[in-house]
Amino acid sequence: MLLYLTQFYDLLLRNSKKGLLPAVFPLLLYNGQDDWAIPVNIRDLIDKKIPEKYIPSFEYYKIIEKDIPDETLEKLHNLVSAVIYLEKRKDEKGLREAVDKVVEMIKNESLIDLRMFTIWFKRMFRQKINLKESDKISNLKEINNMLTSIADEIKEKGKLEGILEGKMEGKLEDAKKMKEKGYSIEAITEITGLSKEEIKKL
């Protein structure tokens, strides 16, 4: 974490000499099943054979997904809580039972964020298979179909109406907003279905 931060600051210093460096909030999101036993401050990893004022102190904030109760995530009712809620599901049954609750959690999110969420959801499933979760899934084809069609499931509940079949004007407006927010052209193309040429003209 400290290495990432110092490399970021080094990059800024090499390219700009204006003002102070920005404050960075170091956040660790851990979705493993083992307990997190690593100190949160690098000071605790360094031998104290010199005066403490010369020993660096850098602390990060950790969020341990498995320690967050499902009830808390449901109350938060947003995109982040939905992501964590899904990452805590470890088998086919858990994923299926989570869909309806997740739909409720994300119903007030923007159309762009919902589309990004859908893409992430599909990729998350594939990663679980790669991480030897296949033994927990009795019917790969059935579950893959469920995850691939999550956009349709949410749409049927009135949450994603118009995203996939939106008019060209809507797609162009979404692409313009994403471009202003710093999304890459490749990401915008994948999300909106627009060509790179169309996006570059915005």
N, C-alpha and C positions, 0 to 999 in steps of 0.2 A: 504494500500500500504506500509506504513511504517512497519507494523507488518510483512508482507511478507519478506521485506528486512532484518529486524533484525533477523528473524528466519533463513533466509538463511545464514547470517553472523555467527549466533550462531552455525549452523551446521558445517560451515567451520572451525571455531575456535576449535570445539570439535574434529575435525578429522585431523587438520593440523596446524602446527605452523610456516610454511614457508612463508616468505615474507608478503607483505601487502594484505589486503582484496581487491578483485576486484571491480572496479567501476561498478555500475549497473545503467542503464538508465531506470527510472520508467515510463512506458508508459501505459496509460489507453485508451482503445478502447471502445467507448460507442455507441451502436446501438439502444438505446431507442428513443421514439418519444417525450418525455418530455424534456424540456431544462435542461441542466446540471447546477445545482445551487450550487454545493458543492465547497468550496474553494480548490484551487490547492496546498495550503501550509498549513501544520498542524499548523503553527504559528498563522494563522488567527482564529483558533478554541480554542486558549488558552488565559485565562485571563492574562492580563499584570500587575499583582500586584507585580511582582518581576523584577529586572533588565533584560532587553531584552536579554542580552548575555547569560542568563541561560535558556532561552526559546528555545526549539528545533525548528529548521527550516528544513523542508523536503518538497520538491516540486516535483510533478509529471507532466508529459507532457500529455495532453489530446488530443485525436482525436475524434471529434464528427461526426459520419458518416452522419447524416442527413444534416449537414451544408456544406458538401463537394459537390460542383456542379457535376452533371454527366459528364459535359464536361471535368472537371479536371481529373476525373477518367479515362475517355477514352484516354486522352492524356498521362497519366502515363503508360498505356499499359503494365501492369504486373499482376502477380498472386494476389498480395495484392489488387490492384485496382479492380480486378475482383470479389474478395470476398466481398469487401465493396459495389460494384455496385449491386451485387445480394442481399445482406442483406437489401438494400434499397427498393427492390421490395416487395410490400405488398399484391399482389393478383395474381391470375392466369394469367391475361393478362400481368401484368408487368413481371412475370417470363418468359412467352413465348417470349415476345418481347426482353428480355435481352439475350437470348441464343446466337443469332448470334453475338452480340457485344462482349459478353464474350469470344466466340471462338476466335475472332480477338485479344482480349487482351492477351490471354494466349498462342498464337501460338508458341512463342519462348521459352516457358518454357521447362524444362527437362522432360523426360518421367516419371520419378519417381514422380516429383511434380504434373504432370498432373493426374496421377493415384490417388494420395492423394487428389487432388482437386475434382475429381469425387466422391470419397467416402464421402468427406465433404459435397458436394452438396446434395447428397441423404439424409444424416443425417440432414442437415439444414431443408429440407422440412418436415421431420417427426417432428422435434422440433416445427415448426410453427403450425402444426396441434395440437400438445399438448398444445400450448399456445393460444388455442381458436381462431385460424385463420380460422377454418373450415367454418365459416359463410361467409367468403370472397371467398370461392372456390365452384363453382357451380357443378363441376363434379370431385369428388375425384379420381375415378378410372382413368379418362383420364389424370389428372395432374400427378398422381403417375407414370403412364406409361411413361409420358414425362420425368420426372426427372430420373426414373430408367434407361432410355435408353439414357441419355445424352452422355455417352461415345460413343455410336453408332452414334449419331448425329454429334459429333465432328469428329469422324473418317471419316465420309462421306465427310467432308470438308478437309480431308487430315491432320488433326492435331494430331490424336492419332494412326496413322498407325503403326501396329505391337505391340501395348501395350498388348492387351488382348490375341493375338494369337502369341506372340513372341516365338522364339525358346528357348529351355531350356537353351542354353548357355547365351542368353540375360537375362533371368530371374535370373540366377545364378550371373551374373555380377552385375545386379541391386541390388540383395540381398546383395552382398558383399559390395557395396558402401554404402547401407543403414546401414549395420552393422557397418561400419567404422564411420558413422556419428552419431552413438549412438541410432538408432531406436531399439525398443524392438523387441524380436523375434516374439511376438504376432502380432505386427504391420506389420512386414516384411511378415509374413505368410499370413495375410489378403490381403496385397497389391499384392504380387507376386504369391500367390497360391502354393508356395512351402511348404513342410512339415517342422516341427520344426527340425527334424533330419537332413534334407538336409541343413538347415540354420546353424545349430550348427557345421557342418563339414567345413564351409567356413573359 
